[in-house]
Amino acid sequence: MTDLPSPATARSRSSGWRPLWIVLSALGVLLVIAANVHLVYVAIRSQPACVDHVKSLDVSNEMFRAAKPSC
């Protein structure tokens, strides 16, 4: 007869990888959350400088003006 591993033995060998996949998945989720938190932080903390823009609609140059200038 050949020595085949029992189903319980085969299952115990493959389940050794389960904690590694759980940890890697958790790290991936944490990485995505951290990236989103960083993007929100940068969006809140950044204050873009005032940019020169056309004060009124200039049809001859086809330039647009700011919808609501802040400066």
GICOR-V103611 format. One record per backbone hydrogen bond with DSSP energy under -0.5 kcal/mol. CO is the residue of the C=O (numbers start at 1). NH is the residue of the N-H. E is the energy in kcal/mol with one decimal. If there is no record, write none. Layout:
CO|NH|E  CO|NH|E
//
This chain:
2|4|-1.2  6|10|-2.3  7|11|-2.1  8|12|-1.9  9|13|-1.7  10|14|-1.8  11|15|-1.8  13|16|-0.9  14|17|-1.2  15|18|-0.6  15|19|-0.6  17|21|-2.2  18|22|-2.2  19|23|-2.4  20|24|-2.6  21|25|-2.3  22|26|-2.3  23|27|-2.4  24|28|-2.1  25|29|-2.3  26|30|-2.5  27|31|-2.2  28|32|-2.0  29|33|-2.4  30|34|-2.7  31|35|-2.2  32|36|-2.1  33|37|-2.5  34|38|-2.3  35|39|-2.1  36|40|-2.3  37|41|-2.5  38|42|-2.7  39|43|-2.2  40|44|-2.1  41|45|-2.6  42|46|-1.9  54|66|-0.6  57|59|-0.8  58|62|-0.8  58|63|-1.4  63|58|-0.9  64|54|-0.7
//
